[in-house]
């Protein structure tokens, strides 16, 4: 019980949160690392997955290539990247030691849920709705942006949401190569037998993961046109022709 009491004291001590090595600084480092890795994964994965979903082919290859990130443990990939000549362990701006290697490893880890969910989301838009859109004279570009993408957005958002929480939790591995983030608090605490410090770091990681999950779930709900309260959202929840009227209006 003393460990839990000491953990609480560590968490509530302002000195634990200040300074370059304090909890707040490490928290901001991990948020930056997570946000950048997720943005890179979206920049790479979303255009490919959405376009292949629109075409209705090539998804099997794209999904299986992206799933290599699941087959290879992220720490193993990070270890390979840091021992290579490039990117190695060099400082990379605000991302610290081995920052580029860590970003690449986390980006690859985030790709599978983004690519899989996005491809399936567009691919599974109801065929009769798409046929009706073509019958009304919509071009492929109009079909994608006015019909497929709005309907696919909730599932696309769920893939991003899943990747966000996974990357946040996994970003603690940066500490294993002396990188930034709350993992430094955790590893330093347990390495020095300062268990309250290590447990405190783990608690902060878990609490922030919960906050990110709730916030992402709320944004995902807003992205759902069927659940939305706007006139456009209510139109999208109707029959196919009502949807098309909303898309062409």
C-alpha positions, 0 to 999 in steps of 0.5 A: 500500500505504501507504493500506491501512496508514494505514487499518489504523492509523486503525481501530486507533487508539482516538482514531478511535472516541471523541468526538462525531464518532468512529467509535463515535458515528457507528456508533450513530447509523446503527444508530438510524437504520436500526432506526427506519426499518425499524420504521416500514416494518414498522409500515406495511407488514406489517399491510397486506400480511398482511391483503391476502394473507389476503384474496387480493386487492388485492396487485397494487395494494399491491405496485406502490404500494410499488415506487415506492420502487424506481423513485425513487432514495432520494437523489433522494427525500431531496433533495426532502424536505429542500428542502420546507417539511416535513420540511425540514432541521430537527433531529429529536431524536437523528436530527440534521439532516434526521433526519425527512426521512432517516427517511421516505426510508429507510422508503419504501426499506424498504417494497417487500421487506417488502410484496412478501414478506409478501403473497406469503408469506400468499397462497401458503399451500397451498390444501388446508391452508386448505380443511381448516382451514375444514372443521374450523370455523376462523374467518378469524381463527383461520385467519390466526393459527394456520395462515397466519401461522406458515407465512408467517413464514419468507418474511416474515422474509426480506423484513425481512432484505433490507430491514434490510441495504439500509437499513443500507447506504443510511443513509450517504446521510444524510451528504449532507445533514449528517445522522448516521451513518458516512456522515459519516466517509466523506464527510469523509475523502474531502472532506479527502483523508484517504483512510484515514479514508474507507476505514475508514468504508466498511470498518466499514459493510461489516463491520456489514452482514455481521454484520446479514446473518448475525444476520438469517439466523439469526433467519429460520431460527428463525422457520421452523417446518419447520426448527425443532426444537420439537415444534410445528415438527416438527408443522408439517413434517408433512401438512396435518391434522397441521399443523391439529392443531398449530394447533388444539391 
